């Protein structure tokens, strides 16, 4: 009964735990996510996507007959505390680690996990402004691409005096920095306290015709409510949002109709992503958030790399050797294996054949720096019923 209670708590996001604690022969993959603290809103959703990939692989026979399990630990959204759960994963024998979910949490791990393989699939870590060890891989679209998309859309909409409203969150601060460095947009740092008429003065003084909000939901909501309170919200169509706000954690805090017509940019997916959404809903009775897609791909790459290692090395070899297998299963030249063909990928690798995994987020081909190619993006708007995808303007595909 205690074990059942622990598993229930894990599934409900109340605690981070081993996905299969009773299987001592399973190959452990470490997971570092922010199940508590400021970054906790999406972590359970991301873990569910990972678990979907692991369950699919295990149903196909696992890695040379051995199942794979997730061993999850909570970063508590605190860079000072993250080395402790990371050490716990190493003690548990994790072959590689997926996460953490922000650059600030990854930096303290550069030294202790220097020889380990890390997959960093979160939107927030797609641009990691620090020197990464050789076996650390980042996935997804970088901040320069998002800045380009925002600038292109502002131009098409005839907005000539945009202002960036930014908080000190690492990812959003980097998007804002790109908008200022590349395109000369002025920016205003949002107050850490509740926004008020006094804290709005630097914003209102700029007489902007558009606002680009590059912030986490709580701080974005605060400034939007404050602007509405002083009658300065204006036409919602002049509000533009970064990917951090394409989440129910933001939409659910805004009164219905307040921002109908506002729009933003977010990561995109491949044409077959609807199949993934249906599978995710069927398994978890939940909607996949933006990070769910790259986290599923990270889980798929992980099990495929483990299979290639087990077949070619005769065992799973953690560390630098495993990093070579991560690159190999995403490298062009092998048989293409799509996101919903994990069983085929494992079978081909078991037979000694090479594969190229192509994910639900698109191509995943790690370069020498451990970075994926430029990824898909999409534009969305807030409608009367919630988020809706819309067409976008401009071509920023050359940027990462």
C-alpha positions as a Markdown table, in Angstrom:
| # | Residue | x | y | z |
|---|---|---|---|---|
| 1 | Unk | 0.0 | 0.0 | 0.0 |
| 2 | Unk | 2.9 | 2.4 | 0.7 |
| 3 | Unk | 4.3 | 1.7 | -2.7 |
| 4 | Unk | 1.0 | 2.4 | -4.4 |
| 5 | Unk | 0.6 | 5.6 | -2.5 |
| 6 | Unk | 4.1 | 6.7 | -3.5 |
| 7 | Unk | 3.4 | 5.9 | -7.2 |
| 8 | Unk | 0.1 | 7.9 | -7.0 |
| 9 | Unk | 1.9 | 10.9 | -5.5 |
| 10 | Unk | 4.4 | 10.7 | -8.4 |
| 11 | Unk | 1.7 | 10.6 | -11.1 |
| 12 | Unk | -0.1 | 13.5 | -9.5 |
| 13 | Unk | 3.1 | 15.6 | -9.5 |
| 14 | Unk | 3.2 | 15.7 | -5.7 |
| 15 | Unk | 6.6 | 14.1 | -5.5 |
| 16 | Unk | 9.5 | 13.2 | -7.8 |
| 17 | Unk | 10.2 | 9.4 | -7.7 |
| 18 | Unk | 11.3 | 6.4 | -9.6 |
| 19 | Unk | 8.9 | 5.5 | -12.4 |
| 20 | Unk | 9.4 | 1.8 | -11.7 |
| 21 | Unk | 11.0 | 1.5 | -8.3 |
| 22 | Unk | 10.4 | -2.2 | -8.0 |
| 23 | Unk | 12.5 | -3.2 | -11.0 |
| 24 | Unk | 16.1 | -3.5 | -10.0 |
| 25 | Unk | 17.3 | -4.9 | -13.4 |
| 26 | Unk | 15.9 | -1.9 | -15.4 |
| 27 | Unk | 18.3 | 0.6 | -16.9 |
| 28 | Unk | 17.9 | 3.9 | -15.0 |
| 29 | Unk | 17.7 | 7.3 | -16.8 |
| 30 | Unk | 17.9 | 10.3 | -14.5 |
| 31 | Unk | 15.4 | 13.1 | -14.7 |
| 32 | Unk | 16.0 | 16.6 | -13.1 |
| 33 | Unk | 12.9 | 18.7 | -13.2 |
| 34 | Unk | 11.5 | 21.6 | -11.1 |
| 35 | Unk | 8.6 | 19.8 | -9.4 |
| 36 | Unk | 8.5 | 22.6 | -6.8 |
| 37 | Unk | 9.4 | 26.2 | -6.6 |
| 38 | Unk | 9.0 | 28.9 | -9.3 |
| 39 | Unk | 9.4 | 26.6 | -12.2 |
| 40 | Unk | 7.0 | 23.9 | -11.1 |
| 41 | Unk | 4.0 | 24.7 | -13.5 |
| 42 | Unk | 4.9 | 22.3 | -16.4 |
| 43 | Unk | 7.2 | 19.7 | -14.9 |
| 44 | Unk | 4.7 | 16.9 | -14.5 |
| 45 | Unk | 3.5 | 17.4 | -18.0 |
| 46 | Unk | 7.1 | 17.1 | -19.3 |
| 47 | Unk | 7.7 | 14.0 | -17.2 |
| 48 | Unk | 4.6 | 12.4 | -18.7 |
| 49 | Unk | 5.9 | 12.9 | -22.2 |
| 50 | Unk | 9.2 | 11.2 | -21.1 |
| 51 | Unk | 7.3 | 8.4 | -19.6 |
| 52 | Unk | 5.3 | 7.9 | -22.8 |
| 53 | Unk | 8.5 | 7.3 | -24.7 |
| 54 | Unk | 9.9 | 5.0 | -22.1 |
| 55 | Unk | 6.7 | 2.9 | -22.0 |
| 56 | Unk | 6.7 | 2.7 | -25.7 |
| 57 | Unk | 10.3 | 1.4 | -25.7 |
| 58 | Unk | 9.6 | -1.1 | -22.9 |
| 59 | Unk | 6.6 | -2.5 | -24.7 |
| 60 | Unk | 8.9 | -3.1 | -27.7 |
| 61 | Unk | 11.3 | -5.1 | -25.6 |
| 62 | Unk | 13.4 | -2.4 | -24.0 |
| 63 | Unk | 17.2 | -2.3 | -24.5 |
| 64 | Unk | 18.3 | -5.8 | -25.4 |
| 65 | Unk | 15.6 | -7.3 | -23.3 |
| 66 | Unk | 16.1 | -5.0 | -20.3 |
| 67 | Unk | 13.4 | -2.5 | -19.5 |
| 68 | Unk | 14.2 | 1.2 | -18.9 |
| 69 | Unk | 13.0 | 3.3 | -16.0 |
| 70 | Unk | 13.0 | 7.0 | -15.1 |
| 71 | Unk | 14.6 | 8.0 | -11.8 |
| 72 | Unk | 13.3 | 11.5 | -11.2 |
| 73 | Unk | 14.5 | 14.1 | -8.7 |
| 74 | Unk | 13.3 | 17.6 | -7.8 |
| 75 | Unk | 15.6 | 20.6 | -8.5 |
| 76 | Unk | 13.3 | 22.8 | -6.3 |
| 77 | Unk | 13.9 | 25.5 | -8.9 |
| 78 | Unk | 17.0 | 26.4 | -6.8 |
| 79 | Unk | 20.5 | 26.5 | -8.3 |
| 80 | Unk | 22.0 | 26.3 | -4.8 |
| 81 | Unk | 20.2 | 23.0 | -4.1 |
| 82 | Unk | 20.4 | 21.3 | -7.5 |
| 83 | Unk | 23.7 | 19.5 | -6.9 |
| 84 | Unk | 22.2 | 17.3 | -4.2 |
| 85 | Unk | 19.5 | 15.7 | -6.4 |
| 86 | Unk | 22.0 | 15.4 | -9.2 |
| 87 | Unk | 24.3 | 13.5 | -6.9 |
| 88 | Unk | 21.4 | 11.2 | -5.9 |
| 89 | Unk | 20.9 | 10.3 | -9.6 |
| 90 | Unk | 24.6 | 9.4 | -9.9 |
| 91 | Unk | 24.3 | 7.2 | -6.8 |
| 92 | Unk | 21.3 | 5.6 | -8.3 |
| 93 | Unk | 23.3 | 4.6 | -11.3 |
| 94 | Unk | 21.7 | 6.9 | -13.9 |
| 95 | Unk | 23.2 | 6.2 | -17.3 |
| 96 | Unk | 22.4 | 9.7 | -18.5 |
| 97 | Unk | 20.3 | 12.7 | -17.3 |
| 98 | Unk | 17.4 | 14.5 | -18.9 |
| 99 | Unk | 17.1 | 18.0 | -17.6 |
| 100 | Unk | 17.3 | 20.3 | -15.7 |
| 101 | Unk | 14.8 | 22.7 | -17.2 |
| 102 | Unk | 16.6 | 26.1 | -17.0 |
| 103 | Unk | 20.2 | 27.3 | -17.7 |
| 104 | Unk | 20.5 | 28.6 | -14.2 |
| 105 | Unk | 19.9 | 25.1 | -12.8 |
| 106 | Unk | 22.4 | 23.5 | -15.3 |
| 107 | Unk | 25.4 | 25.8 | -14.5 |
| 108 | Unk | 26.1 | 24.4 | -11.0 |
| 109 | Unk | 26.2 | 20.9 | -12.6 |
| 110 | Unk | 29.0 | 21.6 | -15.1 |
| 111 | Unk | 31.7 | 20.3 | -12.8 |
| 112 | Unk | 30.0 | 17.4 | -11.0 |
| 113 | Unk | 28.3 | 16.0 | -14.2 |
| 114 | Unk | 31.1 | 16.9 | -16.5 |
| 115 | Unk | 31.6 | 13.3 | -17.7 |
| 116 | Unk | 27.9 | 12.5 | -17.9 |
| 117 | Unk | 25.5 | 12.7 | -20.9 |
| 118 | Unk | 22.8 | 15.3 | -20.4 |
| 119 | Unk | 19.9 | 16.0 | -22.7 |
| 120 | Unk | 18.4 | 19.4 | -22.3 |
| 121 | Unk | 15.1 | 19.5 | -24.1 |
| 122 | Unk | 13.3 | 22.3 | -22.3 |
| 123 | Unk | 12.4 | 25.5 | -24.3 |
| 124 | Unk | 14.3 | 27.5 | -21.7 |
| 125 | Unk | 17.5 | 25.6 | -22.2 |
| 126 | Unk | 17.5 | 25.7 | -26.0 |
| 127 | Unk | 20.0 | 28.6 | -25.7 |
| 128 | Unk | 22.3 | 27.8 | -22.8 |
| 129 | Unk | 24.8 | 30.7 | -22.4 |
| 130 | Unk | 27.6 | 28.8 | -20.7 |
| 131 | Unk | 30.3 | 26.5 | -21.7 |
| 132 | Unk | 28.8 | 23.0 | -21.9 |
| 133 | Unk | 30.8 | 19.8 | -21.4 |
| 134 | Unk | 31.2 | 17.7 | -24.6 |
| 135 | Unk | 28.4 | 15.2 | -23.7 |
| 136 | Unk | 25.7 | 17.8 | -23.0 |
| 137 | Unk | 23.1 | 18.2 | -25.8 |
| 138 | Unk | 20.6 | 21.0 | -26.1 |
| 139 | Unk | 17.4 | 20.7 | -28.2 |
| 140 | Unk | 15.1 | 23.2 | -29.8 |
| 141 | Unk | 14.9 | 26.7 | -31.1 |
| 142 | Unk | 17.2 | 29.4 | -29.7 |
| 143 | Unk | 16.5 | 32.9 | -28.5 |
| 144 | Unk | 17.7 | 34.6 | -31.7 |
| 145 | Unk | 15.1 | 32.8 | -33.8 |
| 146 | Unk | 12.3 | 33.8 | -31.4 |
| 147 | Unk | 13.5 | 37.4 | -31.5 |
| 148 | Unk | 13.6 | 37.4 | -35.3 |
| 149 | Unk | 10.0 | 36.0 | -35.4 |
| 150 | Unk | 8.8 | 38.7 | -33.1 |
| 151 | Unk | 10.5 | 41.5 | -35.0 |
| 152 | Unk | 9.2 | 40.2 | -38.3 |
| 153 | Unk | 5.6 | 40.1 | -37.1 |
| 154 | Unk | 5.8 | 43.6 | -35.5 |
| 155 | Unk | 7.0 | 45.0 | -38.9 |
| 156 | Unk | 4.2 | 43.3 | -40.8 |
| 157 | Unk | 1.7 | 44.8 | -38.3 |
| 158 | Unk | 3.2 | 48.3 | -38.7 |
| 159 | Unk | 4.4 | 48.6 | -35.1 |
| 160 | Unk | 7.2 | 51.1 | -35.1 |
| 161 | Unk | 7.6 | 51.8 | -31.4 |
| 162 | Unk | 7.7 | 48.4 | -29.6 |
| 163 | Unk | 8.9 | 48.1 | -26.0 |
| 164 | Unk | 10.1 | 44.9 | -24.4 |
| 165 | Unk | 8.8 | 44.1 | -20.9 |
| 166 | Unk | 11.2 | 41.6 | -19.4 |
| 167 | Unk | 11.8 | 39.9 | -16.1 |
| 168 | Unk | 15.1 | 38.4 | -14.8 |
| 169 | Unk | 14.2 | 34.8 | -15.9 |
| 170 | Unk | 17.2 | 33.5 | -17.9 |
| 171 | Unk | 15.4 | 32.5 | -21.1 |
| 172 | Unk | 13.2 | 35.6 | -21.3 |
| 173 | Unk | 16.1 | 37.9 | -20.5 |
| 174 | Unk | 18.0 | 36.4 | -23.4 |
| 175 | Unk | 15.1 | 36.8 | -25.8 |
| 176 | Unk | 14.9 | 40.5 | -24.7 |
| 177 | Unk | 18.6 | 40.9 | -25.1 |
| 178 | Unk | 18.4 | 39.7 | -28.6 |
| 179 | Unk | 15.6 | 42.1 | -29.4 |
| 180 | Unk | 17.6 | 45.0 | -28.0 |
| 181 | Unk | 21.0 | 43.9 | -29.5 |
| 182 | Unk | 19.7 | 42.9 | -33.0 |
| 183 | Unk | 16.8 | 45.3 | -33.5 |
| 184 | Unk | 17.3 | 48.1 | -31.1 |
| 185 | Unk | 14.1 | 47.6 | -29.1 |
| 186 | Unk | 14.0 | 49.5 | -25.8 |
| 187 | Unk | 13.3 | 47.3 | -22.8 |
| 188 | Unk | 12.0 | 47.8 | -19.3 |
| 189 | Unk | 12.8 | 45.4 | -16.5 |
| 190 | Unk | 9.7 | 44.4 | -14.6 |
| 191 | Unk | 9.6 | 45.0 | -10.9 |
| 192 | Unk | 9.9 | 42.0 | -8.6 |
| 193 | Unk | 7.1 | 43.4 | -6.5 |
| 194 | Unk | 3.4 | 43.6 | -7.5 |
| 195 | Unk | 3.1 | 46.0 | -10.4 |
| 196 | Unk | 1.4 | 49.3 | -9.6 |
| 197 | Unk | 0.8 | 52.7 | -11.1 |
| 198 | Unk | 4.2 | 53.8 | -9.8 |
| 199 | Unk | 6.1 | 50.9 | -11.4 |
| 200 | Unk | 4.3 | 51.5 | -14.7 |
| 201 | Unk | 5.7 | 55.0 | -15.2 |
| 202 | Unk | 8.9 | 53.9 | -17.0 |
| 203 | Unk | 6.7 | 51.8 | -19.4 |
| 204 | Unk | 4.1 | 54.5 | -20.1 |
| 205 | Unk | 6.8 | 57.2 | -20.5 |
| 206 | Unk | 8.0 | 55.4 | -23.7 |
| 207 | Unk | 4.6 | 55.9 | -25.5 |
| 208 | Unk | 4.9 | 52.5 | -27.2 |
| 209 | Unk | 2.6 | 51.3 | -29.9 |
| 210 | Unk | 3.3 | 47.6 | -29.0 |
| 211 | Unk | 4.4 | 45.6 | -26.0 |
| 212 | Unk | 6.5 | 42.5 | -26.2 |
| 213 | Unk | 6.2 | 40.6 | -22.9 |
| 214 | Unk | 9.2 | 38.4 | -22.3 |
| 215 | Unk | 8.5 | 37.1 | -18.8 |
| 216 | Unk | 7.1 | 34.2 | -16.7 |
| 217 | Unk | 3.3 | 34.1 | -16.2 |
| 218 | Unk | 3.2 | 35.5 | -12.7 |
| 219 | Unk | 5.1 | 38.7 | -13.5 |
| 220 | Unk | 3.4 | 39.1 | -16.9 |
| 221 | Unk | 0.0 | 38.8 | -15.3 |
| 222 | Unk | 0.9 | 41.4 | -12.7 |
| 223 | Unk | 1.9 | 44.1 | -15.3 |
| 224 | Unk | -1.1 | 43.4 | -17.5 |
| 225 | Unk | -3.6 | 43.8 | -14.6 |
| 226 | Unk | -1.8 | 47.0 | -13.6 |
| 227 | Unk | -2.0 | 48.4 | -17.2 |
| 228 | Unk | -5.7 | 47.5 | -17.3 |
| 229 | Unk | -6.3 | 49.2 | -14.0 |
| 230 | Unk | -4.9 | 52.6 | -15.2 |
| 231 | Unk | -6.7 | 52.3 | -18.6 |
| 232 | Unk | -3.5 | 51.7 | -20.5 |
| 233 | Unk | -4.0 | 48.1 | -21.7 |
| 234 | Unk | -5.4 | 49.3 | -25.1 |
| 235 | Unk | -6.0 | 47.1 | -28.1 |
| 236 | Unk | -5.0 | 43.5 | -27.1 |
| 237 | Unk | -3.6 | 43.1 | -30.7 |
| 238 | Unk | -0.7 | 45.3 | -29.7 |
| 239 | Unk | 0.5 | 42.7 | -27.1 |
| 240 | Unk | 3.0 | 40.1 | -28.2 |
| 241 | Unk | 4.3 | 37.2 | -26.1 |
| 242 | Unk | 7.3 | 34.9 | -25.9 |
| 243 | Unk | 7.0 | 31.1 | -25.6 |
| 244 | Unk | 7.0 | 31.3 | -21.7 |
| 245 | Unk | 3.4 | 32.6 | -21.9 |
| 246 | Unk | 2.0 | 29.9 | -24.2 |
| 247 | Unk | 0.8 | 28.0 | -21.3 |
| 248 | Unk | -2.4 | 27.5 | -19.2 |
| 249 | Unk | -0.5 | 28.9 | -16.2 |
| 250 | Unk | -0.7 | 32.3 | -17.9 |
| 251 | Unk | -4.1 | 32.0 | -19.8 |
| 252 | Unk | -6.0 | 30.8 | -16.7 |
| 253 | Unk | -5.0 | 34.0 | -14.7 |
| 254 | Unk | -6.4 | 36.4 | -17.3 |
| 255 | Unk | -10.1 | 37.3 | -17.3 |
| 256 | Unk | -11.8 | 35.9 | -20.4 |
| 257 | Unk | -11.8 | 38.5 | -23.2 |
| 258 | Unk | -9.2 | 40.7 | -21.7 |
| 259 | Unk | -6.5 | 39.7 | -24.2 |
| 260 | Unk | -8.5 | 38.4 | -27.1 |
| 261 | Unk | -6.4 | 39.2 | -30.2 |
| 262 | Unk | -3.1 | 39.2 | -28.4 |
| 263 | Unk | -0.5 | 36.9 | -30.0 |
| 264 | Unk | 2.8 | 35.2 | -29.6 |
| 265 | Unk | 5.4 | 32.8 | -30.8 |
| 266 | Unk | 6.1 | 29.3 | -29.6 |
| 267 | Unk | 7.9 | 26.1 | -30.6 |
| 268 | Unk | 6.4 | 24.2 | -33.6 |
| 269 | Unk | 6.0 | 20.5 | -34.4 |
| 270 | Unk | 5.9 | 18.3 | -37.4 |
| 271 | Unk | 2.8 | 17.6 | -39.4 |
| 272 | Unk | 2.2 | 14.3 | -37.6 |
| 273 | Unk | 2.1 | 15.9 | -34.1 |
| 274 | Unk | -1.7 | 15.4 | -33.8 |
| 275 | Unk | -1.0 | 11.7 | -33.4 |
| 276 | Unk | 1.3 | 12.4 | -30.5 |
| 277 | Unk | -1.4 | 14.7 | -28.9 |
| 278 | Unk | -4.0 | 11.9 | -29.2 |
| 279 | Unk | -1.6 | 9.4 | -27.7 |
| 280 | Unk | -0.7 | 11.7 | -24.8 |
| 281 | Unk | -4.4 | 12.5 | -24.1 |
| 282 | Unk | -5.3 | 8.9 | -24.1 |
| 283 | Unk | -2.5 | 7.9 | -21.7 |
| 284 | Unk | -2.7 | 10.8 | -19.3 |
| 285 | Unk | -6.1 | 12.5 | -19.8 |
| 286 | Unk | -4.2 | 15.7 | -20.2 |
| 287 | Unk | -3.1 | 18.1 | -22.9 |
| 288 | Unk | 0.6 | 18.1 | -23.9 |
| 289 | Unk | 2.2 | 21.5 | -23.3 |
| 290 | Unk | 5.0 | 22.9 | -25.5 |
| 291 | Unk | 7.8 | 21.2 | -23.6 |
| 292 | Unk | 6.1 | 17.8 | -23.8 |
| 293 | Unk | 7.1 | 17.4 | -27.5 |
| 294 | Unk | 10.9 | 17.8 | -27.0 |
| 295 | Unk | 10.8 | 15.8 | -23.8 |
| 296 | Unk | 9.3 | 12.9 | -25.6 |
| 297 | Unk | 12.0 | 13.2 | -28.3 |
| 298 | Unk | 14.6 | 13.3 | -25.6 |
| 299 | Unk | 13.2 | 10.1 | -24.1 |
| 300 | Unk | 13.2 | 8.5 | -27.6 |
| 301 | Unk | 16.8 | 9.5 | -28.3 |
| 302 | Unk | 17.9 | 8.2 | -24.9 |
| 303 | Unk | 16.5 | 4.7 | -25.4 |
| 304 | Unk | 17.8 | 4.5 | -29.0 |
| 305 | Unk | 21.3 | 5.6 | -27.9 |
| 306 | Unk | 21.2 | 3.0 | -25.1 |
| 307 | Unk | 20.2 | 0.3 | -27.5 |
| 308 | Unk | 23.0 | 1.2 | -29.9 |
| 309 | Unk | 25.5 | 1.2 | -27.0 |
| 310 | Unk | 24.3 | -2.1 | -25.7 |
| 311 | Unk | 24.5 | -3.7 | -29.2 |
| 312 | Unk | 27.9 | -2.3 | -30.3 |
| 313 | Unk | 29.7 | -2.1 | -27.0 |
| 314 | Unk | 28.2 | -5.2 | -25.5 |
| 315 | Unk | 27.0 | -3.1 | -22.5 |
| 316 | Unk | 25.6 | 0.3 | -21.8 |
| 317 | Unk | 28.6 | 2.5 | -21.4 |
| 318 | Unk | 27.8 | 5.8 | -19.6 |
| 319 | Unk | 29.9 | 8.9 | -20.2 |
| 320 | Unk | 31.7 | 10.1 | -23.3 |
| 321 | Unk | 31.2 | 6.8 | -25.2 |
| 322 | Unk | 27.4 | 7.0 | -24.7 |
| 323 | Unk | 27.5 | 10.6 | -26.1 |
| 324 | Unk | 28.8 | 9.1 | -29.4 |
| 325 | Unk | 25.7 | 6.9 | -29.6 |
| 326 | Unk | 23.4 | 9.9 | -29.0 |
| 327 | Unk | 25.0 | 11.6 | -32.0 |
| 328 | Unk | 24.9 | 8.5 | -34.1 |
| 329 | Unk | 21.1 | 7.8 | -33.7 |
| 330 | Unk | 20.3 | 11.3 | -34.9 |
| 331 | Unk | 22.9 | 11.5 | -37.7 |
| 332 | Unk | 21.7 | 11.5 | -41.4 |
| 333 | Unk | 22.5 | 8.4 | -43.4 |
| 334 | Unk | 20.7 | 5.7 | -41.6 |
| 335 | Unk | 17.1 | 4.5 | -42.0 |
| 336 | Unk | 14.7 | 7.2 | -41.0 |
| 337 | Unk | 12.8 | 6.4 | -37.8 |
| 338 | Unk | 9.9 | 8.7 | -36.9 |
| 339 | Unk | 8.7 | 9.5 | -33.4 |
| 340 | Unk | 6.0 | 6.8 | -33.6 |
| 341 | Unk | 8.4 | 4.1 | -34.8 |
| 342 | Unk | 10.5 | 3.5 | -31.7 |
| 343 | Unk | 9.9 | -0.2 | -31.9 |
| 344 | Unk | 11.3 | -0.2 | -35.5 |
| 345 | Unk | 14.3 | 1.9 | -34.4 |
| 346 | Unk | 15.1 | -0.5 | -31.6 |
| 347 | Unk | 14.7 | -3.5 | -33.9 |
| 348 | Unk | 17.0 | -2.0 | -36.6 |
| 349 | Unk | 19.7 | -1.1 | -34.0 |
| 350 | Unk | 19.5 | -4.6 | -32.6 |
| 351 | Unk | 20.3 | -5.9 | -36.1 |
| 352 | Unk | 23.3 | -3.7 | -36.3 |
| 353 | Unk | 21.7 | -1.1 | -38.7 |
| 354 | Unk | 22.1 | 2.6 | -38.5 |
| 355 | Unk | 19.1 | 4.9 | -38.0 |
| 356 | Unk | 18.2 | 8.6 | -38.1 |
| 357 | Unk | 15.6 | 9.5 | -35.5 |
| 358 | Unk | 13.3 | 12.3 | -36.6 |
| 359 | Unk | 11.2 | 13.6 | -33.8 |
| 360 | Unk | 7.8 | 15.1 | -33.2 |
| 361 | Unk | 9.6 | 18.4 | -33.0 |
| 362 | Unk | 11.3 | 17.8 | -36.4 |
| 363 | Unk | 14.9 | 17.0 | -37.3 |
| 364 | Unk | 17.3 | 16.3 | -34.4 |
| 365 | Unk | 20.8 | 16.3 | -35.7 |
| 366 | Unk | 23.3 | 17.3 | -33.1 |
| 367 | Unk | 26.3 | 19.3 | -34.4 |
| 368 | Unk | 29.8 | 19.3 | -32.9 |
| 369 | Unk | 28.6 | 21.7 | -30.2 |
| 370 | Unk | 25.7 | 19.5 | -29.1 |
| 371 | Unk | 23.1 | 21.7 | -30.6 |
| 372 | Unk | 20.2 | 20.7 | -32.9 |
| 373 | Unk | 19.5 | 22.5 | -36.2 |
| 374 | Unk | 17.0 | 25.4 | -36.4 |
| 375 | Unk | 13.7 | 24.0 | -35.3 |
| 376 | Unk | 10.1 | 24.6 | -36.1 |
| 377 | Unk | 8.2 | 27.6 | -34.7 |
| 378 | Unk | 4.6 | 28.7 | -34.8 |
| 379 | Unk | 2.4 | 31.7 | -34.1 |
| 380 | Unk | -0.7 | 31.7 | -31.9 |
| 381 | Unk | -3.3 | 34.1 | -30.8 |
| 382 | Unk | -5.7 | 34.3 | -27.8 |
| 383 | Unk | -9.3 | 33.7 | -29.0 |
| 384 | Unk | -12.6 | 33.5 | -27.1 |
| 385 | Unk | -11.9 | 29.8 | -26.5 |
| 386 | Unk | -8.2 | 29.9 | -25.6 |
| 387 | Unk | -5.0 | 29.5 | -27.6 |
| 388 | Unk | -5.3 | 29.1 | -31.4 |
| 389 | Unk | -2.5 | 28.6 | -34.0 |
| 390 | Unk | -2.3 | 31.3 | -36.7 |
| 391 | Unk | -0.1 | 32.0 | -39.7 |
| 392 | Unk | 3.2 | 33.8 | -39.3 |
| 393 | Unk | 5.1 | 36.4 | -41.2 |
| 394 | Unk | 8.8 | 36.4 | -42.2 |
| 395 | Unk | 11.4 | 33.7 | -42.6 |
| 396 | Unk | 13.8 | 33.3 | -39.7 |
| 397 | Unk | 14.7 | 29.7 | -40.4 |
| 398 | Unk | 18.4 | 30.5 | -40.8 |
| 399 | Unk | 18.6 | 31.4 | -37.1 |
| 400 | Unk | 18.8 | 29.1 | -34.2 |
